[in-house]
Amino acid sequence: MSKKGKEKNTANKAKHSKLLNRKKNKLKKEKDTRKERLKAIIAQHREKGNKEDTN
């Protein structure tokens, strides 16, 4: 026979899922921004190197 009233863990599970998703999104965003920064630095370095080679 099932329990009457409020379900046992749904509120905590929902909060936990929300927090984990927030954490995953934050880590993914940080990883993507880091990749973009590195790409910009590499492109800048290559451009600087090409200018020095032509002079």
N, C-alpha and C positions, 0 to 999 in steps of 0.2 A: 504494500500500500504506500502511495507516495505521500510526501509531506504536504501539509497545507501551509499556505502563506508564501512568504518571500523565498525565492530560490537562493540557494546557499552562496555560491561564489561569483555570480554574474557581475556584480558591481566591481569587485576586486579584479576580476579577469579583464574587464573593459578598461579599467584604469591602467593596469599593467601593460596591456597591449598598446594603449595610447602612448605611454611613456617609452616603451621599446621602439615604437614606430618613430617617435620624435627623435630618439637617440640615433637610430639608423639613418634617418634623413639628415641629421646634423653631421654625422660622420661622412656620409656620401657627399654632402655639399662641401665640406672641408677638403675632401679628396679631390673633387672636381676643381675647386678654386686653386688648389696647390698645382694640379696639372696645368691649368691655364697660366699660372705665374711662371712655371718652368718653361712652358712653350714660348712665352713672351721673352723670357731671359735668353733662351737658346736662339730665338730669331734675332734678337738684338745683337747677340754675340756674333752670329754668322754675318749679319749686315756690317758690323764693325770690322770683321775680318776681311770681308770683300772690299771694303773701302781702302783698307791698308794695303791689300794686294795690288790694287789698281794704281796706287800712288807710287 
